Amino acid sequence: MFSYKTNGTCSQKIQFTVDENNKIHDIIFTGGCRGNTQGVALLAEGRDIDEVYAIVSGVQCRNGTSCPDQLSKAILAYKNSL
């Protein structure tokens, strides 16, 4: 499970797995607005990580970022760790 410490959001951490087909699974936000983070996680579940990145990157809430935007940063960090 990949873990990413968020910055500038109410959520503190995002965890997820990526399968051999580049699909994201088991997305868990620690903290944040439960309904929003749960919704983002469910909508992203099973999608290609590049598709999820393109959809959520740049979504703004406050502090120049958002929980969806932080998911895009987590995906980028995951890809850079490979």
C-alpha positions as a printed Julia matrix, in Angstrom:
82×3 Matrix{Float64}:
   0.0    0.0     0.0
   1.41   3.38   -1.02
   1.1    6.17    1.57
   1.25   9.92    0.92
   1.28  12.73    3.51
  -0.98  15.51    2.25
  -0.3   19.24    2.43
  -2.76  22.12    2.77
  -5.92  20.05    3.31
  -7.96  18.75    6.22
  -6.97  15.21    5.28
  -3.56  14.2     6.57
  -2.78  11.11    4.53
  -3.87   9.17    1.44
  -3.2    5.46    0.98
  -3.91   3.27   -2.04
  -2.75   0.31   -4.06
  -2.14   0.05   -7.8
  -2.55  -3.26   -9.6
  -0.53  -4.68  -12.49
  -2.91  -3.0   -14.96
  -2.23   0.49  -13.55
  -5.64   0.6   -11.82
  -6.02   2.31   -8.44
  -7.7    0.46   -5.54
  -8.32   0.6    -1.8
  -8.14   4.4    -1.58
  -8.2    5.62    2.01
  -8.14   9.27    3.07
  -7.22   9.87    6.71
  -9.1   12.93    7.94
 -10.88  15.43    5.75
 -14.58  15.75    5.03
 -15.76  12.15    5.15
 -18.46  12.48    2.5
 -16.17  14.22    0.03
 -13.16  11.97    0.52
 -15.31   8.84    0.45
 -16.96  10.05   -2.76
 -13.64  10.79   -4.45
 -12.3    7.39   -3.38
 -15.35   5.55   -4.74
 -15.31   7.45   -8.04
 -11.6    6.74   -8.54
 -11.77   3.05   -7.54
 -10.69   0.73  -10.34
  -9.75   3.5   -12.78
  -6.41   3.91  -14.5
  -4.19   6.12  -12.32
  -3.35   8.37  -15.26
  -7.06   8.96  -15.89
  -7.66   9.73  -12.2
  -4.66  12.08  -12.19
  -6.02  14.0   -15.2
  -9.49  14.32  -13.65
  -8.54  15.47  -10.13
  -5.34  17.45  -10.72
  -5.84  21.14  -10.04
  -9.22  20.88   -8.29
  -9.27  23.8    -5.84
 -10.84  24.08   -2.4
  -8.64  26.2    -0.12
  -4.95  26.86    0.29
  -4.5   26.38   -3.46
  -5.33  22.67   -3.3
  -8.02  20.16   -2.29
  -8.34  16.51   -1.29
  -8.86  15.49   -4.95
  -5.83  17.58   -5.96
  -3.8   15.93   -3.2
  -4.8   12.55   -4.65
  -3.24  13.67   -7.94
  -0.07  14.62   -6.06
  -0.11  11.22   -4.33
  -0.39   9.52   -7.73
   2.55  11.55   -9.03
   4.6   10.64   -5.93
   3.69   6.97   -6.46
   4.79   7.08  -10.11
   8.05   8.83   -9.15
   8.74   6.11   -6.56
   8.74   3.34   -9.17
